[in-house]
Amino acid sequence: MRKLVVSAWITLDGVFDANLMAEWFNPFDSESRQNYIRDGILACDGIMFGRKTYEMLAPYWSAMKNNEMGVADKLNSAPKYVISSTLKNADWNNSTIIGGDIVEEITRLKEQPGHEIQIEGSATLVKSLTEADLIDEYRFLVHPIIMGSGERFFKDGMHTQGLKLVKSETLDKGVMVLYYHR
């Protein structure tokens, strides 16, 4: 049975806005953060996206042919599951659109043999799956900055019954990795 794991990069105030990454993500680049991101991607056996995240990442990574950043080959070969009721085509290699009974389909995916399916970003999807109690683990890569504005990962109405901190790591430049189980 596979775990469904959220992998989110955020600021202290929950901003994960891709349009503002030059302000909150880029200044905290380090070898330890690069290793954490790479190791996480290489360890999963499937990747799940909401439509917006998929449409943002697919054109970029599908064009990579030389294992850029040590993850391009994995991202291009791994099974990818896109949760969307509107997306008609998913041309990135090994992509499958799930648009029907999402809870049933994701439950079926979790019951298959394997290690973990990572949800990359995709805050709207995470909110829905949290409400359906399908998330097994949350991994937050927290950057030591408060943005004050920008798109937030934690959406209004998003609520868990309580999370248990199971591990934390301090990376270079004050970046923290927080691992929570439900």
C-alpha positions, 0 to 999 in steps of 0.5 A: 500500500502506498502513502499519499504525501504532500510536498510543499515549499512555503514561507513562514506565513504559508505563501507558496506563490510561484510568481514571487519565488525570486523573493522567498525561494531563491534567496534561500538556495543551498546544497542541502535544500537542493539535496532534500528536493532531489532525494524526495523526488527520486524516492517517490514512485508516482507524482500527483498534481492539480491542473494548475501545477501540472500546466505550469510544470509539464512544459518545462520538465518535459523539454529536459533531456539531460537529467537536469538538476538530477531529477528530470529523468525521474520527473519525465519517466514517473507515473503522473496523475493529474486531478482535474475535471476540465483538463482534456489532454495530458501530454507529458510522458506517463501522465493520466488525468483523473477526473471522475470519482477522485476519492475512489480513484485515489484510494485505488492508487493508494492500495497498489503496491509501492512506496509513495505518491507525492503531491507537488504543491497543488494547494486546491487539490491538497485542500480537497484531499485533506477534507476526504482524509486521504493524505498520509503525510505532509512535508513542508519545506519552510523558508524563514521569511514572512511575505505578508501577501501572495498566494497561500498554500493553506486555503480558507476552510482547510482544516485537519483533525490535528497533525503529529510532528514526526520529524524535523530537519534544519537545512542551510540558511534557516530553511526547515523541513517539517514532517507531519502525519495525520 
